[in-house]
Amino acid sequence: MRSSTQNQAVGFLLGIGLTLLIALLAGQITKLPFFSIMGMMIVSILIGMAWNAVWKVPLSISGGVKFSSRYLLRAGIILMGLRLNLQQIIDAGFPVLITDIVVIIGTLVGMYYIGKLLKVDQHLNILLSVGTAVCGAAAVVAIASVIKSRQQETAIAVAWVAILGTIASLFYIFLFPILELHPYNYGVLVGATLHEIAHVVASTIPGGTESDTIGIVVKLGRVALLIPVALIIGSLFGPKTDSTKKRSLKDLPIPWFIFGFLAMSVVNTINIFPQSFTDAFIPISSYLLAMAMAGLGLGINIADFKASGIKPAIQGVLGTVLVCGIGVLMLLFFF
């Protein structure tokens, strides 16, 4: 007969295995035309939510599910740094850098005050703002760990950012022939305004290789800015510690795994390892993040969305319009 410790270990592994199964399924689904726009992380959280709606996650495997949503998440974000080549962002020049900075600051500030006007819960407000301004689901879950938001808030923010980013992607693809933009400028606009890397990749297809290349570089510039954004938001909105107690490094509102993300981007930039070796870890990062999203989804009930009401959706829509508008203005001024 198994001991209690053995049962716990088996349950833990089954929980991780379930998130892996969902991530693998999501990977196959995103090979389909429409779902490729959404990306594996978004499909994973949706499958997780659907799974939990049909079959409740047993308490015996919840430890493994939580491990995926917390610790595999951090590992995935760290390895995501291997996507970044800081030299490419530098080579793109001042117009691209200033565009990314203005888009992020303008969207963060604008969306935050829209959320305050709508009386959206502060944590959810911040997560929606960051997800729209910076880099979608990865930004949401990174900042969620900084401000210690509830799992429900994180999942709701990820879902709305994903839905609205997908709609914006389809909108751009439809508008491309009408806009009559040069492929380079179209790529800049897409990279500066869409939420997920998957959204950018899908939306730049009509513009060809030139749009795709600059679109990804501009988007990765926003991803790189996740580091200062996380530090600033942590200092402004992170949990406050008792001022009478001696503070240690672990008490500081700093997402330490973000420095792992930075280290990996430096590794990729200076080519410490062969490119083939580095490239092999990028899919691993995607699957770790997809497992983390599956873990989030498995902890969410549809009732949580009903409880949050329509206000987060309104904020997300207005924020998406705002980020696109700022992107257009930057295009007119700098390109």
Secondary structure, DSSP 4 states (H G I P E B T S, - for coil): ---HHHHHHHHHHHHHHHHHHHHHHHHHHTTSTTHHHH-HHHHHHHHHHHHHHHSPPPGGGHHHHHHIIIIIHHHHHHHHGGG--HHHHHHT-HHHHHHHHHHHHHHHHHHHHHHHHHT--HHHHHHHHHHHHTTHHHHHHHHHHHHT--HHHHHHHHHHHHHHHHHHHHHHHHHHHHH---HHHHHHHHHHH-SSHHHHHHHTGGGHHHHHHHHHHHHHHHHHTHHHHHHHHHHHHSPPPPTTSPP-GGGSS--THHHHHHHHHHHHHTTSS-HHHHHHHHHHHHHHHHHHHHHHHHT--HHHHHHH-SHHHHHHHHHHHHHHHHHHHHHHHH-
